[in-house]
Amino acid sequence: MSDVQTRIRPTGVPPRILAVANQKGGVGKTTTAINLGTALAAIGEEVLIIDLDPQGNASTGLGIDRKSRRISTYDVMTGAEGLDRAVQATDVPQLSVAPSTLDLLGVELEIASERDRAHRLRRAVMLLHEERIATGRPTFSYILVDCPPSLNLLTINAMTAADAVLVPLQCEFFALEGLSQLLKTVEQVRANLNPRLSIHGVVLTMFDPRNNLSNQVVADVRQFMGDKVYDTIIPRNVRVSEAPSHGKPVLLYDLKCNGAQAYLRLASEVIRRERAQAA
């Protein structure tokens, strides 16, 4: 997929963790997590996608059969298993996934009374990194957390563990509805749980250039969020919609389609922002 195979983040350095979050469903959140992760792997990064959505769509979209999810993020969040035990390889070189199951629906009730309930994922990621260094295995340079479509304890765990939040936003009439609540949640997590948390960027998805409303939404979001909005816009694309049913990222399903090329550009833009922040 790419001739560039140089890992940008050195081996042994703690991973950059991005929470892919939006409490609205159907905005392209899981699609973005899968395909951004694939694109980052294609340019040389060692990437882990943590599926924290009980629906498990990221796991399915990466070809992980439900029967093979013997250890899942439910086990990680309850403390029954370490994250390293949940990690599975995918058909994409250098891309792994920690799959989820419907058991995650009940995890909030199970850990709600625990003092460390918001820090479960953060601790699991730290232990994963330490275990990989100790055993001489490749460490992950990027971890993408696919959050559920709600601002619940699972999403709070993702934000507490993350360095930054990446927000997919569909180009539709109600695009900005709920964004202010998401930003407020980010501020609350930053103030109380994770002072390093920031908004990495907003990616506009399902853009249809023939639709005047789509163009208006782009203009409104850019006015509201300024340079936090990525230049890359993900178009509405049939091949992107078809790929998950084949258990493949669109970059494997049809690399040349507009959607796949857009996600490659988004990955390059994410890396540019990472480099600018590190400079």
N, C-alpha and C positions, 0 to 999 in steps of 0.2 A: 504493500500500500504506500510505502514511502521509502526513499533511498536514504533518508536520514535515520540513523540508528544510534545516535549518541544520547546517552542518558543525561538529562539536564541536571537532575538532582543527584549528587554523589551517593554511592552505596554507603549505608551506615548512618546517613543523616535522617533524623525523624521525618516521617511522611508529612506532606502538606495534605490537610484534610478539608474537603469541601462538602458542605451539606447542600444537597440539591432539594430545595424546599419551596413549597407553595401550598397553602391550605386548601386551595381550590383544586378539584379534580379535573382531569381532561385537558391539562395545559401543556402536556408534552414533557412532564417531569421525568418519568421513567425513561422515555425515549432519549431524552437529553443525557441522563446518567449513563445509559448503555453506550450511546454513540460517541459521547465525549470521552468516556473511558477507553473505548476502542481506538479512537483517534490519538489519544495520548500514548497508548501502548504502541501504536504504529510509528510514532516518532521517537521511540526508544525508552519510554518510561515504564517502570514496573507498577502496575495499577491494580488496586483492589476496589471492587464495588461491594459495599455493604448494603444488603437489601433489608431495610428496616420497615418495609410496608407489608402488613399481613397478607395483602393480595398476592405478593410474590411475583409480580409481573416482570421485575428486572431479572429474577432468576429464570423464569420461563423464557424471556426474550434472549437469554444467553445460553439456552439449550439445556438447562438443568432440570431434568425430569423430577416431578414431585416425589416419586418413590425413592429417589437417590438423596433426598434431603434428610439424611438420618440425624445429622447435627446441624442445627440452624441458628439463626440469630436469636430465636427464643431461648435456646439453651445458654447462649452467651449472656443475654440480658438477665436471666434468672441466676446466673453464676454456676450453672450445672456443668458447663464446658468452657474452655478458653476459646478465644476467637480463632486462634491458629488451627484448632481442630475442626472448625466450621468451614474453613477456606477450601474451595474447590477450583481446579483449573477449568478454563473454558477452551473453546476451539480457537480463540484469539491468542496468539503468542503474547506472553507478558501481561495478560489480563486474567484476573481471578475474581471469584465472587464468593461472598458469604451469604448463602441463600436464606430465605425466610419461609415460614409456614403460617397457616391460619392460627396456630397456637399463640402467635404474637398478639392476637386480639385480647387475650386475657392477661398479658404481662403487666399492664398498668396496675391492675388490682393486686397482683401478686407482690409488686415491689413498692407500692404506694407508701407504705408505712416505714420503709427502710430509709435510714438517714442519708445513704449514698445514692438514692434513687435517680438523681439527675447526672451522676458521674459514672454510671455503669459502663457505658460505651467508651468513655475516655480512658478508664482504667484498662479495659479490655484491649484497646488499641496500643497503649503503652506496653502492656505485657507481650502482645504480639510482636512488636518491634524488638523488644529485648530478647525474646525467645529466638527470633530469626538471626540476630547477631550472635547469640551464644552458640547456635548450631551451625553457623557458617553458611546459612541460606540467603538468597537475595532478599533484601528488604524492600518494602514498597515505597516508592517515591511519591505516589499520589493515592489517596483514598477518597472515593466519592461515596457519600451516604445518600441512598435513595430514601427520602422521608415519606411517611404516609400523608395523604391529603387532609391533614388536620394539624392544629397546633397543640398536640397532646404531649404526654411524657416522653414518647419515643422521639418526637421532633426536638423536644428540649434536650434529650440526651445527645442527639446528633449535633445540635448547636453548641452544647457544652464541650463536646469533643473537637469541634471544628475550628479551623483557623478563619474560615470565611464561609459565607452563604452565597450560593449561586441560585438565582431566582428565574425559573422559566415563566414566561408570561404570554398567554395566547393573545393573538391579534383579534380580539372580539370586543363587543360593546362594553362588557363588564370587566374589562382587563384590569382597570385600576381599583375596582371594588375589592376590598380585602387586602390590598397591598399595604395600606397604612397600618393595618393590624399586624401584618407580618413584620413590618419594620419596627413596630412598637415592641413586639416579642423579642426581636433581635436586640433592641436596646435594653430590655429587661434582663435578658441572659447576659449581656455584656456587663451590666451593672452588678448583677448578683452572683453569677456563676463563672463567667469566662471573659475577662477583661480584654483579651486579644481578639475577640470576634469582630469581624467586619463584613460588609457586603462586598463580595468579589465583583458581582455584576448582575445585570438583568439581561436575559436573552429572550428576544421576541420570537415566538414560535407560530407555526401554522399561518404564515403570511401568504395572502393571495393578492398579487399586484393588480388583479382585475377588479378588486373590491375597494371602493372608495373608503369604506369603513376601516379596512386594514391600514390604509395609508394614514388615516386620521388618528388611529390608535398609536401608530409608530410616532407620529408628531407629538401626541399628548404625553406619551410615556417619556420621550426624550426631554420634553419640557419639564416634566415632573422630577425625573431622576438624573438628568444631565449626563455627565460623562460616565456614570455608573452603568449606562446601557451599552452593551457590546455593539460594535459596528456590524458584526455578522447578524443577519436575520435568517431564521430557519424557515424555508418556504413550506407551504402545504404540498405534500408530495405523496402520491399513491405508493411508491416503493418503500417509503419510510413506514407507512401504515401496514404494509404487507409483511415486512421483515420479521416482526416478532412471532407471527404465526408459524414461521419456519425455524424459530429458535436461533435466529441470527441477528446481529447488528446490521443495519443497512449498509455499512461499509463492507461487509462480507457478502451481503445479498445482492447489492448492485452498486459497486464503487463509483460508477460514472454518473449516477443520477444526481439531480440537483440537491436533494436532501443530504446525501452522503458527502458531497463536496462542501456543502455548508457546514457540516459538523467538523470536517478537516480544518476549515478556516477558523471555526470557533476555537478549536484546540490550539491553533497557532496564536490566536488572540489571547487566550488564557495564559499561555506560556509567556507572551510578551508582557502581560500585566504582572506575572510572577517575577520576571526578570527586573522590571522597573521597580517593583516593591523591594526587591533584594538589593538593588544598587544603592 
